Amino acid sequence: MGFGLLILGYFLTFAFTISQAYFFADVIGALVMLYAFTKLSEYNRYFRGAAAAGMVFTLLALTSGVLLSMHLLTSEGILDILLDAAKSLSALVMHVFMLLGTRGIAEGADCGKLADRAMRNLVMVITYYVLYFGTLIAAPFLPAVVSYISFLVYIYFLVCLVLNLLLLHTCFGMLYPAEGDPMENRRSRVPLFNKMSDAFDKLEDKKNAFRKESMEMAMEEAEKRAAEKAKKYGQKKKKKKK
């Protein structure tokens, strides 16, 4: 379907931004994502928008990489900031279309829980980029404050990265073409993704169990109060008849 390739491309594009060494991982990953978007666009039109934004991102990443390898791009320079901002903007648009497309496919497959996860991730990603652009604008005026906030924003980015990888991995395991075999819980070839997915599934199951238990307790309490109220009302009615 395309989600398997999308996991690989997404990981190469964004996970290696953590590393200080640059070896065109974002360009390679973006090209893999473009191919995945092309395959997924057969199932949802939003992936066409993701592919268009991905092309812009790829060109900007390639330009940045070439300039960096030629030592023409200085850290914190004006050109570096402009290219980084443009890449981030194209990445934001790409994320929006990617997650909307994922939600669309999940809804088409009657996977409401998966569609909700896609929307949750969309809100989180948009929040991250709003915070990122906010720190970028405020940096010249409040460097000390922004330096501290940027660290927190970076941690938030890592959380978004992990959640998006888990979402794509779940899509890979649950969603399949209409003409394909309905295989449940397909496993990734990457054991780490399987372990992370299982851990989050357990947390989700515990949360749902706690929610169900809380609702049952609330209903029991409501029924108990209603019974007590009815009993008191009946006693008052008897007294009035006397």
N, C-alpha and C positions, 0 to 999 in steps of 0.2 A: 504493500500500500504506500509506503514511503516514510513511515514513522521511525523505522529502524535506522535509515540513513539520516533522518533529521536529528536523531539523538547524537550520532557521531559528529555531524556537522556543527551542531549547537555546542557540543562539548569542546571541539577544537577551536571554535570561534571565540567563545567567552571564558572557558575555564582557564585557558593559558594566558589570559590577561593578568592573572595572579603572578605569573613568572616575570622576572626582570629581564630574562633573555628573550630576544625577539627572533623568530625564525619563520615568519609568514604563516603562522598557524591560523590566524584569523582569516587570511585570504583563502587558504586551503579549505578551512571549515565553511566559509561563506559559499564557495563553489559547490561543496557537497550539499549544503542547505538549498542552494538554488535548484539543484537537480531534484532534491526531495520535494521542494515546493511545486515543481513542475508536475511530478507524479501525483501529489495530493490535490492539485488544482482540478483534477478529473472528478474529485468527490465533493469539493466545495470551492466556490468562486473566490472566497476571501484569500485563498493561497496565491491567487494571481497577483493581488496587491502585495502580499509578502514577497513574492518573487521580484516584483518591480522595485520595492524598497531594498531587497537584497542585492540587486544589481548595483544600485547607487552605493550601498554599503561596501560592496566588493571593490568598486573603483576607488572609493576613498581610502579603504584599507590598503589597497595596492599602492596608491600614491604615497600614503604615509610610510609604508614599508620601504619603498624605493628611496625616498628622501632620507629616511633614517639610515639605511644601509650606505648611502653616499655621504653621510655625515652633514647633510644640508638641513637637518631638522634638529633644532636645539630644544632641550627640555624647558618647558614653561615659557617658550618664545611665543610671539603672536601667531605665527603660522601653525605651530604645534597646537595651540589652544583652539584656533579656528577649525583645523582639521579634526581635532578630537570632538569638538562641539557638533560639527557636521556629521561625523560618524555616529555619535550618540543619538542625534535626531533621526537619522535614517534607521538606526537600530530600534528606536522607540516605535517608529511606524511599522517596521518589520514585525516586532513583537505583537503589536495591536492586531495586525491582520493574521498573524500566525495563531494567536490564541482565540480570535473570533472564529477562524476556520476550524480550529480544533473543537471549539464548543459546538459549531454547526454539525460537524461529523458525529460528535458524541450524541447530540440531540436526535439526529437522524437514526442513530442506532439504539435509541431509547435508553441511553446511559446518562440519566439525569445527574447522578452523583459526579460523574466525570465532567459533565458540562459545567456544573457548579465550581469544580476545582479550576477549570479553565478561566472562569470569570473572576474567581478569587485571585489567581495569578496575574490576570490582566490588571486588576486594581493595584496589586502590589508593585508590578513593573512600572505602571504609570507613576505611582507614588515615588518610586526610586528615581526615575528620570527627572521628575519635578524637583526633588531634593538635590539631584546632581546639578541641574542647571541653576538652581538657587545658590548653591555653594560656588559655582563658577562665576556668577555675577557678583556675589558678595566678597569674593576673595581679595580683590584689590583694596576694599574698604575695611574689612575686618579679618585680616590674615590669621591672627591668633585664634579667634573664635572658630573661623572656618576650618582651620587645621584640625581642631578637635572634632567638629561636626563631620568633617570629611571621613574621619576614621569610622564613625558610627554608620555613615552612609555606605561605606565600603563593606562593613559587616552585613548590612541590610542587603547589599547587592549579592553577597555570597548566599544568603538565605533564599533570595529570589532565584538564583542560579540552580541551587539544589532542588527547589520545588518545581521549577520548570523541567529539569531533567527527569524528575520522578513522574511528572505529568506525562511527558512524552513516552517514558518507559511504560507507563500504565496503558497509554493509547496503543502502543506497540503490542502489548499483551492481550488487550481486550477487543480492539477494533480490527475488522478485516473486511475485505470487499464482499459484496453480496454473492458473488460467484465463488468465493473462497470457502474453505472448510471452517466451521465454527469452533475453533480451538479456544478453550478458556485458559486464561492465565498463562499465556506463552511467556517463556522465560528468556531473559537476555543472555547473550554470550559473555557478558561482563558480570561476574559474580557480585561485585560491589553494588551494582545497580539493583540486583535481586535482593540483597540484604537490606539495602536502604528502603526499597519498596515494601518489603515484608514488615520492617520496623514501623513504617508510617501506617501500613494497613492495620497493624495491631493497635496502634494509638487511636486510629479512627474507630476501630471496633469497640475499644474501651470507652471512648467518648460517647458513642451511640448507646452502649449498654448503660452508662451512667445517666444519659439523657432519658432513656426509656424508664429506668428505675425511678428517676425523679418525677417523671410524669405520672407513673403509677401511684407513687406516694401522694402526689398532689391530688389525684383523682379520689383516692381513698379518703384523704382528709376532707375533701369537699363533700363526699357522700356522707361521711360521719357527721359533719356540721349540719348538712341538710336534714339528716335523720333526727339529730338533736333538736333542731329548730322545729321540725314537724311534730316532734313529741311534746315540746313546750307549747306549741300552738294548740295541740289537741287537749292538753291539760287545762289551758286557759278557757277553751271552749266548753269543757265539761263544768268548770266552776261557774261560768255565766249561766248555764242551764239550771244549775242548782239555785 
